[in-house]
């Protein structure tokens, strides 16, 4: 059964999995009652709740008012000042965490590095001083185009220390995608690396950045980390603009200046922390802006409770740093909790399908946070892989990114968790900053496929188009009914789009773009996106982005991209293309279009199937009827009303298009 098609069967899911009594005994929140009391307090008395929950963070000036809310601009912890990195680093240095591992990093080739809190702090302070040396000041944007290396964490924290918002661009994005993101946020500096390891070969990040840099007028300096080494990749350094990472750091001397180490500047609670681009329903990616205090509070509290995190845990989030999960749950959340985080550079199946399990065994991972698409790939690879390794260190499993289908849930539970570890399914978005819904481990039972109950400060609803609540079991739109601390504050330089996309869709609430149902136990079941955004192998991709990339190819007249349920990837990407007069539709053009997508967006967005057609189904007013294309892509009959279709003959022709 395709995972994305499964809401009907999900709702018939009656299995309940109660947390192991041993886990419950030690859990931070040990009962449904305790959860409900905390949740109630977080909504009724937010001042008290958040004051208690954030006392261990470092505030330079305490906040006066918890929130001020006037669309589009929300403020939280009003009046506070802080330097977020003091909560993630400095505060640990006066405790036993000083010598504790903050990052346990493993490279794809098998090299490794551990940074204690002391060492990470030292590196961050040095990098912040070196950024200052390049002329970076509070408010300047710094683009980061790096893979999964410890320096990317150092880079992000160094920016945060200076109050210079970072914009991390996933290393799978192409030069063009990098260029557009740099230009949109107007970055002054780019931090990158010679190349990144990917399944034994090198992704030439600097060479790709060089292409982008031909058209990025705002970038003054480029810092290049040597990850790969001279023999394997060629790097051209532009005189006056480019500097090697080590030379850059050595400019500020062997030790950081006292200023940076002892007294980093304090910023207003609403000072911008980062811009992260994500897909929406138009071709232009959205620059989601997160600010300082609210974001920190959100990731701190959720990391602590959702992962039931302890000082002796070894926590591993397998996400890439280029997506929000990497930001919130590799960097800011865990470090603000003083956790030991494993960070892994490679792919799950390199050199073989045992790699993840081997990482868990060798590092003694206790908490694993990964995605359903990875779990499904592991199922396919076979139980023999996890069986070869000792996974007994694990005590808690997490899932994020898309609905976890019950089969994947059961496998995760049985084969990885040995029926001992609670599974916490976590629903959230780039825009929400931190986890919003979860099956809080130790507190509540899990139902395979349900993402559980709202977390602290979160009030959600499942509503109809005009905002009326749906009845239990009835499908509707998932909304958030009041602002919450870690929510996106706006889209970079585009308040209008922010309002239109999230706050003007349904009166007085935040619209998530997801469809959901709430059952009789109040558990939420998220079905997936109901806008034109797809979830392909854990990557959030806008169909409009794919379409605008395709029509920018000289042979293409029109294109429509839709998702087809896919056992492994959640969605597979199917595109329907009409070619311009005189152009030949065929194998060659298919290859050219695939290469074109690689270039415009990145290889991860390559369509799974390209189908040529003479015409696309349209309404009389000319709107492409994607609903019908979806049915055709899924290989089924077209469902529902076709009376608005202009030319019925189109459907028969479309069905006849060749599937590859
Ligand atoms: C989907 C990733 C069901 C959802 C953190 C959301 C999920 C989009 C879940 C955000 C989950 C994420 N169950 N669906 N546990 N987690 N999603 O911005 O459609 O990359 O709107 O953030 O992923 O994707 P984004």
Boltz pocket constraint, residues with backbone or C-beta under 6 A from the ligand:
constraints:
  - pocket:
      binder: B
      contacts: [[A, 278], [A, 323], [A, 324], [A, 325], [A, 399], [A, 400], [A, 401], [A, 402], [A, 403], [A, 404], [A, 425], [A, 426], [A, 427], [A, 428], [A, 429], [A, 430], [A, 431], [A, 451], [A, 512], [A, 513], [A, 514], [A, 526], [A, 527], [A, 528], [A, 529], [A, 535], [A, 538], [A, 539], [A, 540]]
      max_distance: 6.0
